Amino acid sequence: MSTLAINPPALGGTRYKEVKSAILAALSAGEWKGGECIPSEKRLAERFGVSIGTLRKAIDELCAENILIRHQGLGTFVSMHQRDRHFFRFFRVVRRDGDKAYPVVTLLDFRKARASREAAAALGVETGARVFQFVNGLALHGKTVLIEHISVPEAHFPGLTEAKLRNRPNTLYNFYQDGFGINVVETDERVSVGLASELESAKLGIALGAPLLEIRRVAYSYHRSAVELRVSRLNTEEYEYIGATSGADEK
């Protein structure tokens, strides 16, 4: 077992923050996998040299952030990306009448590449670092309405192939978790206006250069380690993007 520890008690009531950071470090190191139960509060309090109250406060924050989840009478578990529970936490495209649907995803392109300056800055790697780039088309209610351009660092996804990506049995974030031990726990998104490329024009059935809603997302694992840059372009003729709200559904 890992011997990750924390420093002597801090002033100003921040001790639980150090405990939280130490738990995140253990998760990052793969000490506890998705779906596994972490040790009891008593054992963790002894390990980190803190009171049960301090330990519990750290776990409360991790549960509020959907990194851990408590099951009454069973213990506290590392959260997993489950289709019904997590999908709409990160997928916020809905039809204008409010109907939510699971998209049918088609892999349109896959390649190895070198990180552009923009991708490198977003992913925290050097410009020119090796990345995988792939493009997905997402259909809702039988019509392709969204094109996603995704870049992930090769260092985080060793052995990723087009066949593995195309034949994945579940959502992309499930695939990251099950295949590479990467849990996406947080995202940053920025929305702007983009113009349809030739690919997007052909797949979305719109004019070349037509305006599209552009959603730029950086996905993070523990300790805000960037693991994915995703630039999505949405045809808003019948669909709209709903921003995150307190208490919103999860992916």
C-alpha positions as CSV (number, residue, x, y, z in Angstrom):
1,M,0.0,0.0,0.0
2,S,1.1,3.6,-0.7
3,T,2.6,5.5,2.2
4,L,1.4,8.9,1.0
5,A,1.3,11.2,4.0
6,I,0.6,14.9,4.8
7,N,2.6,17.6,6.6
8,P,2.2,18.6,10.3
9,P,-1.1,20.4,11.2
10,A,-1.7,23.6,9.4
11,L,-3.1,26.8,11.0
12,G,-6.3,28.5,10.1
13,G,-8.5,25.4,9.8
14,T,-6.9,24.2,6.6
15,R,-5.8,20.8,7.8
16,Y,-8.7,19.0,6.1
17,K,-7.5,20.6,2.8
18,E,-4.2,18.8,3.2
19,V,-6.0,15.5,3.9
20,K,-8.1,16.1,0.8
21,S,-5.0,16.7,-1.3
22,A,-3.4,13.5,0.1
23,I,-6.5,11.4,-0.8
24,L,-6.4,12.9,-4.3
25,A,-2.7,12.0,-4.6
26,A,-3.6,8.4,-3.6
27,L,-6.3,8.3,-6.3
28,S,-3.9,9.8,-8.9
29,A,-1.4,7.1,-8.0
30,G,-4.0,4.4,-8.6
31,E,-4.2,3.2,-5.0
32,W,-8.0,3.0,-5.3
33,K,-9.7,2.3,-8.6
34,G,-13.1,3.5,-9.8
35,G,-15.8,1.6,-8.0
36,E,-13.6,0.4,-5.2
37,C,-14.3,1.1,-1.5
38,I,-11.6,3.3,0.2
39,P,-10.5,2.4,3.7
40,S,-12.6,3.2,6.7
41,E,-12.6,6.7,8.2
42,K,-10.9,5.4,11.3
43,R,-8.0,3.8,9.2
44,L,-7.6,6.9,7.1
45,A,-7.6,9.2,10.1
46,E,-4.9,7.1,11.7
47,R,-2.9,7.1,8.4
48,F,-3.0,10.9,8.1
49,G,-2.7,11.6,11.8
50,V,-5.9,13.6,12.0
51,S,-9.2,13.5,13.9
52,I,-12.3,11.7,12.5
53,G,-14.0,15.1,12.1
54,T,-11.1,16.5,10.0
55,L,-11.0,13.4,7.8
56,R,-14.8,13.5,7.4
57,K,-14.7,17.1,6.3
58,A,-12.2,16.2,3.5
59,I,-14.3,13.3,2.4
60,D,-17.4,15.5,2.4
61,E,-15.8,17.9,-0.1
62,L,-14.7,15.0,-2.3
63,C,-18.3,13.6,-2.3
64,A,-19.7,17.0,-3.1
65,E,-17.3,17.1,-6.1
66,N,-18.5,13.7,-7.2
67,I,-15.0,12.2,-6.8
68,L,-16.2,9.9,-4.0
69,I,-19.6,8.6,-3.2
70,R,-21.1,7.3,0.0
71,H,-23.3,4.2,0.1
72,Q,-25.1,4.0,3.4
73,G,-24.0,0.9,5.4
74,L,-21.4,-0.1,2.8
75,G,-18.7,2.6,2.9
76,T,-17.3,5.3,0.7
77,F,-16.4,4.4,-2.9
78,V,-14.5,6.0,-5.8
79,S,-17.0,7.4,-8.3
80,M,-17.3,5.7,-11.7
81,H,-18.7,7.0,-15.0
82,Q,-22.0,5.3,-15.2
83,R,-24.2,5.9,-18.2
84,D,-27.4,6.8,-16.4
85,R,-25.8,8.7,-13.5
86,H,-23.1,10.8,-15.2
87,F,-24.0,11.3,-18.9
88,F,-25.8,14.6,-18.8
89,R,-23.3,16.1,-16.4
90,F,-21.0,16.7,-19.3
91,F,-23.4,16.4,-22.4
92,R,-25.6,19.4,-22.3
93,V,-27.1,19.5,-25.8
94,V,-30.9,19.2,-25.9
95,R,-33.6,19.7,-28.5
96,R,-35.4,23.0,-28.3
97,D,-38.5,21.3,-26.8
98,G,-36.3,20.2,-23.8
99,D,-36.0,16.5,-24.9
100,K,-32.7,14.9,-23.8
101,A,-31.4,11.9,-25.8
102,Y,-28.3,9.8,-25.9
103,P,-26.3,10.5,-29.1
104,V,-25.3,7.9,-31.6
105,V,-21.6,8.5,-32.0
106,T,-19.7,7.8,-35.3
107,L,-15.9,8.0,-35.4
108,L,-15.0,10.1,-38.5
109,D,-11.2,10.4,-38.2
110,F,-8.3,9.1,-36.0
111,R,-4.6,10.0,-36.2
112,K,-1.4,10.5,-34.3
113,A,-0.2,14.1,-34.4
114,R,2.0,16.7,-32.8
115,A,0.3,19.1,-30.3
116,S,-0.4,22.6,-31.7
117,R,0.3,25.6,-29.5
118,E,-3.3,25.8,-28.5
119,A,-3.6,22.1,-27.7
120,A,-0.3,22.1,-25.8
121,A,-1.4,25.0,-23.7
122,A,-4.7,23.4,-22.9
123,L,-3.3,20.0,-22.1
124,G,-0.2,21.2,-20.2
125,V,2.3,19.6,-22.6
126,E,5.1,20.9,-24.8
127,T,4.2,22.3,-28.3
128,G,4.9,19.4,-30.6
129,A,4.3,16.7,-28.0
130,R,2.7,13.5,-29.3
131,V,-1.1,13.5,-29.1
132,F,-4.0,11.4,-30.5
133,Q,-6.5,13.4,-32.5
134,F,-9.9,12.1,-33.4
135,V,-13.2,13.5,-34.7
136,N,-16.7,12.2,-33.8
137,G,-20.0,12.9,-35.3
138,L,-23.0,12.9,-32.9
139,A,-26.5,12.2,-34.1
140,L,-29.6,13.0,-32.1
141,H,-33.1,11.8,-33.1
142,G,-31.6,10.3,-36.2
143,K,-29.7,13.4,-37.5
144,T,-26.1,14.4,-37.0
145,V,-26.0,17.8,-35.2
146,L,-22.6,17.9,-33.5
147,I,-19.0,17.4,-34.6
148,E,-16.4,16.9,-31.9
149,H,-12.6,17.5,-32.5
150,I,-10.7,15.8,-29.7
151,S,-7.1,15.8,-28.7
152,V,-5.6,13.7,-25.9
153,P,-1.9,13.3,-24.8
154,E,-0.3,10.1,-26.0
155,A,1.5,9.9,-22.6
156,H,-1.9,9.4,-20.8
157,F,-3.3,7.0,-23.4
158,P,-0.5,4.6,-24.3
159,G,-1.7,2.0,-26.8
160,L,-4.8,3.8,-27.9
161,T,-5.8,2.7,-31.4
162,E,-8.5,3.5,-33.9
163,A,-9.9,0.0,-33.4
164,K,-10.1,0.3,-29.6
165,L,-11.8,3.7,-29.9
166,R,-14.2,2.6,-32.6
167,N,-15.2,-0.6,-30.7
168,R,-15.5,0.9,-27.2
169,P,-18.6,-0.5,-25.5
170,N,-19.6,2.6,-23.5
171,T,-19.3,6.3,-23.3
172,L,-15.9,8.0,-24.0
173,Y,-15.3,8.9,-20.4
174,N,-16.1,5.3,-19.4
175,F,-13.5,4.2,-22.0
176,Y,-10.9,6.5,-20.5
177,Q,-11.6,5.1,-17.0
178,D,-11.8,1.4,-17.9
179,G,-9.0,1.4,-20.5
180,F,-6.5,3.8,-19.1
181,G,-7.4,4.4,-15.4
182,I,-8.3,8.1,-16.1
183,N,-11.3,9.5,-14.3
184,V,-12.6,12.8,-15.6
185,V,-13.9,14.7,-12.6
186,E,-14.1,18.3,-13.8
187,T,-14.3,20.3,-17.0
188,D,-13.9,23.9,-18.1
189,E,-16.0,25.1,-21.0
190,R,-16.0,28.2,-23.1
191,V,-18.7,29.0,-25.7
192,S,-18.2,31.1,-28.8
193,V,-19.2,31.2,-32.5
194,G,-17.4,29.1,-35.1
195,L,-17.7,28.7,-38.9
196,A,-18.5,25.4,-40.6
197,S,-15.5,23.6,-42.2
198,E,-15.8,21.4,-45.2
199,L,-16.2,18.4,-43.0
200,E,-18.8,20.0,-40.8
201,S,-20.7,21.4,-43.9
202,A,-20.9,17.9,-45.3
203,K,-21.8,16.0,-42.1
204,L,-24.2,18.6,-40.7
205,G,-25.9,19.4,-44.1
206,I,-25.2,23.2,-43.9
207,A,-23.4,25.7,-46.0
208,L,-19.6,26.0,-45.9
209,G,-18.8,28.9,-43.5
210,A,-22.2,28.8,-41.8
211,P,-22.2,29.9,-38.2
212,L,-22.1,27.1,-35.5
213,L,-22.0,27.2,-31.8
214,E,-18.5,26.3,-30.7
215,I,-17.9,24.7,-27.3
216,R,-14.3,24.4,-26.2
217,R,-13.9,22.0,-23.3
218,V,-10.8,21.0,-21.3
219,A,-11.4,17.9,-19.2
220,Y,-9.4,17.2,-16.0
221,S,-8.6,14.3,-13.8
222,Y,-7.5,14.5,-10.2
223,H,-5.4,17.6,-9.2
224,R,-6.7,19.3,-12.3
225,S,-4.5,17.3,-14.6
226,A,-5.7,18.1,-18.1
227,V,-6.4,14.9,-20.1
228,E,-8.5,16.1,-23.0
229,L,-9.2,19.1,-25.3
230,R,-12.5,18.9,-27.1
231,V,-13.8,21.5,-29.5
232,S,-17.4,20.8,-30.5
233,R,-19.4,22.6,-33.1
234,L,-23.2,22.4,-32.9
235,N,-25.9,23.1,-35.5
236,T,-28.4,25.1,-33.4
237,E,-31.3,25.0,-35.9
238,E,-33.1,22.5,-33.7
239,Y,-30.8,22.1,-30.7
240,E,-29.3,24.2,-28.0
241,Y,-26.6,24.1,-25.3
242,I,-27.7,24.2,-21.7
243,G,-25.0,25.5,-19.3
244,A,-24.2,23.7,-16.0
245,T,-26.4,24.6,-13.1
246,S,-26.4,23.7,-9.4
247,G,-27.8,20.3,-8.9
248,A,-27.8,19.5,-12.6
249,D,-27.9,15.9,-13.9
250,E,-24.6,14.1,-14.1
251,K,-22.8,12.1,-16.8
